[in-house]
Amino acid sequence: RLDGLLSFRRQRRLYLDFFATAPWNYYGTAGRMRRIGSGLVYFTIKTSLSLSLEGEFVLYALGGSEQYCEKIGMVPTGDYKFGLKKYHMSKDKALIFEGSFRKHIITE
């Protein structure tokens, strides 16, 4: 299961307001993910590219996901309400992520 909200707002910015994956998206004792959340980030980058936004987007994330956001190349840009942190994915980092994730896409 995957929940999220993708929105296009003023100033021609794309926002991934949140996303969450359910615990059953994990497998094994090591707690490794099946790349469900990363798939949504990939989709967000592809949507941004299709809107001529060069892969850029903004994410409002819970404090517990800071490590993941920074691992994939996002930069914290401040605090938001409700305890959320605001992150930005630059066009350069988006293209790196998109290129590295492409190998996980099944095209059938």
C-alpha positions in Angstrom: 0.0 0.0 0.0 1.2 3.5 -0.8 -0.4 6.7 0.2 0.6 10.2 -1.0 -0.5 13.5 -2.5 1.1 15.1 -5.5 0.0 18.7 -6.3 0.9 21.4 -8.7 0.6 24.9 -7.2 1.4 28.5 -7.5 4.7 29.6 -8.9 4.7 26.5 -11.1 6.0 24.2 -8.3 5.3 20.5 -7.9 4.8 19.3 -4.4 4.9 15.7 -3.1 3.0 16.7 0.1 3.6 13.4 1.8 4.0 9.7 1.1 3.8 6.7 3.3 4.3 3.0 2.7 2.6 0.3 4.7 4.7 -2.1 6.9 3.9 -5.0 4.6 6.0 -3.4 1.9 9.0 -4.6 3.9 10.4 -8.1 3.7 12.9 -10.3 5.5 14.5 -9.7 8.9 16.8 -7.0 7.7 13.8 -4.7 7.0 14.8 -4.0 3.4 12.3 -2.1 1.4 10.9 -3.1 -2.0 11.5 0.4 -3.3 7.8 1.4 -3.1 8.5 4.9 -1.8 11.4 5.4 -4.2 9.0 4.4 -7.0 6.8 7.4 -6.0 9.8 9.7 -6.0 10.7 8.4 -9.5 7.1 9.0 -10.7 7.2 12.6 -9.1 10.5 13.3 -11.0 9.0 12.0 -14.3 5.9 14.1 -13.7 8.0 17.2 -13.0 10.0 16.5 -16.3 6.7 16.3 -18.2 5.6 19.6 -16.8 8.9 21.2 -18.0 10.0 21.6 -14.3 13.3 19.8 -15.0 12.7 17.1 -12.3 12.5 19.6 -9.4 9.9 19.2 -6.7 9.3 20.0 -3.0 8.5 17.4 -0.3 7.0 17.9 3.1 8.4 15.1 5.2 8.1 13.8 8.8 11.2 14.1 10.9 11.8 10.4 10.8 12.3 10.4 7.0 15.1 13.0 7.0 17.8 10.4 6.5 16.0 8.9 3.5 15.4 12.4 1.9 19.0 13.4 2.3 20.3 10.0 1.0 18.4 10.4 -2.3 19.8 13.9 -2.7 17.2 16.2 -1.3 18.2 19.3 0.6 16.3 20.5 3.7 15.0 24.0 3.2 13.3 24.6 6.6 10.5 23.6 8.9 6.8 23.4 7.9 3.8 23.2 10.1 2.6 20.1 11.9 6.2 19.0 12.6 7.0 18.5 8.9 10.3 19.4 7.3 10.5 21.0 3.9 12.9 19.4 1.3 13.8 20.4 -2.2 14.9 18.1 -5.0 17.1 20.0 -7.4 17.1 19.3 -11.1 20.7 17.9 -11.0 19.9 15.5 -8.1 16.6 14.5 -9.7 18.3 13.4 -12.9 20.9 11.4 -10.9 18.1 9.7 -8.9 16.0 9.1 -12.1 18.9 7.5 -13.9 19.9 5.2 -11.0 16.3 4.1 -10.3 15.5 3.4 -14.0 17.0 -0.1 -13.8 14.2 -1.1 -11.4 11.4 -0.2 -13.9 9.7 -3.1 -15.6 8.6 -2.2 -19.1 6.1 -4.9 -20.3 
